[in-house]
């Protein structure tokens, strides 16, 4: 009997070791994605696949292969409009001639090497709604036109500016108002506003430089909207952003 008892102890120990040393590397990881800053329908994308849609700050739970995995939350555009491999290199480009959509974006990497993992994703407002109000001399109206140009045409999944041509012609209402959605700009990039007629450019000025002088911050987590007012005369135009103002000769071209 003692001999049998000894064998039972050895067998139990062997089974216990087998359970402890079980290889679980092929088992999926249960990943909880907590998304904050949600405004409107938002797609939660894990490893390039949409795993859920939410309309308020929420947590989405999914199973993923073990290892490091890219996690993105996006609203304002469909997740399918991001091109490139899943991860930081995935990017959204604004179609030529259009302005930015109302894009909100969050991105992070999750360490899903264990049985369970959790990641927090904070969404950021990636566009500036620039409202333009134009006052001109009597009868100025058409054929004056406004065009915003930039060397940033989109954003990567991790929030970096994507280089490329951006040009949007603003259509003024009868009372001289219009709005353009600008994508997040690089700090050393080009952002210009053209005032032109069908046959020639009357003036081009650095909109980005004047926004900076007025205190605008393109590196802020959530981009602020901005109101800009132009007062045109025959020889000058006056630019006003909040309490900041400057008058520029109409013949100046940069």
Buried (B, 14 or more C-beta within 10 A) or exposed (E): EEEEEEEEEEEEEEEEEEEEEEEEEEEEBBBBBBBBBBBEEBBBBBBBEBBBEBEEBBBBEBEBEBEEBBBBBBBBBEBEBBEEEBBBBBBBBBEEEEBBBBBBBBBBEBBBEEEEBBBBBBBBBBBBBBEBBBBBEEEBEEEBBBBBBBBBBBBBBBBBBBEBEBBBBBEBEEEBEBBBBBBBBBEEBBBBBBBBEEEEEBBBBBBBEBBBEBEBEBEEEEBEEBEBBBBBEEEBBBBBBEEEEEEBEBEEEE
